[in-house]
Amino acid sequence: MKSKFISLAIAGLFIFCILICNPAPTLAQEGELQVVDEVIAQVNDDVITLSMLRRESKERIEALKQQGMTEQQASDEVNKRQSELIATLINEQLLMQRGKELDLSSDVEAEINKRMLEVAKDQGITSVEKLDAAMRESGVDPVATRQTMRVEMMKQAVIQQEVDRKIFFGLTIDELKKYFQTHQDKFRKPESVSLSEIFLSSAGKNEAEVKAKALQLVAQLRAGADFAAVAIANSEREANGVRVAPQTKGKVGAFEMPSLRDDIAGAVKDVKVGGISEPLRSNDGYQIFRVDERTVAATTVTFNENQVREAITMERTSKQREDYLQNLRTEAYIKISENYRQSVAPLLKLDPQKMADNADVQTGTSSKPPEKKKGKLLGIFPKP
């Protein structure tokens, strides 16, 4: 049972992560660099390999299968987006390199250790070494897990330091006040609701029977049955494999209406305080909600500097993050294998002439090598 909880805890912590590991090159007897893998792209002094792409593709396929696709459907979808996947790996490599230049590695490692210790503590494990052993026992590779965390945390750290923080702290008071005056609706506190929930899982069950039980529970609750008691007896919501209703009595918290999922917002929109919603079909079962409390939307608005900074930052980050990545790509030495260049280079918005120069230098036909501040020719692409 412990190993099951370990696996679930790790999966929950790293569901957003994609595994990526670099295969090691070996030297041939003649002293030339030989790579025991097909090289898809060189990114400064690092490479993207076919085995990395395959691992990434496998992770994406498994994720799509979890969303209900068949193996064939998931494979077709991932294969269709192979060029996008390669572009993502190149961007990822550039962010990792930039993180090392910014000397963020020690901070990232410290955060990884902190997260792992938190998982160990939650599972009642007294050391990281014992956690590693428990992870292996439950089929989770601790080395791969740490690498997954390392990549994701480094990417986030670079973007936050190089883009988000500069937007947030770079705004003047005049800019903030002007934005506030022209966007007051964004800062008016919206209606909020406090909700309790009963969840009935449909996994492996007869759909009609689960729906019938949900309707029966709604009828009991509307007839005066105690919600907490019904939730404790029937709700199947779990955390780390354990039902939560005996502890929470079905309470899930307070939410601003605009932040609720559209279907949930629709289900509780007209339900009065103390009222019960109709059963709501979700991906994995049926949800029944009770509205515990409502707070009406505010009619006035007050200037809050941090809230305005956050709003502007969120509004600008998408474009400025892309601009930042484009600058990294422009400054970098990127050489894409001929088999993939035509489909990947446009996605990265790479200068066609620079791509041609990189290809020519590799084959020895360029009139002069590219001027680049970093990166070197690794001799990893075969000459024609």
Beta strands, then each sheet from edge to edge (+ up, - down):
strand 1: 26-27
strand 2: 33-34
strand 3: 39-43
strand 4: 46-49
strand 5: 192-201
strand 6: 238-239
strand 7: 242-243
strand 8: 251-256
strand 9: 280-282
strand 10: 285-295
strand 11: 334-336
sheet 1: 1+ 2-
sheet 2: 4+ 3- 11+
sheet 3: 8+ 5- 10+ 9-
sheet 4: 6+ 7-
end
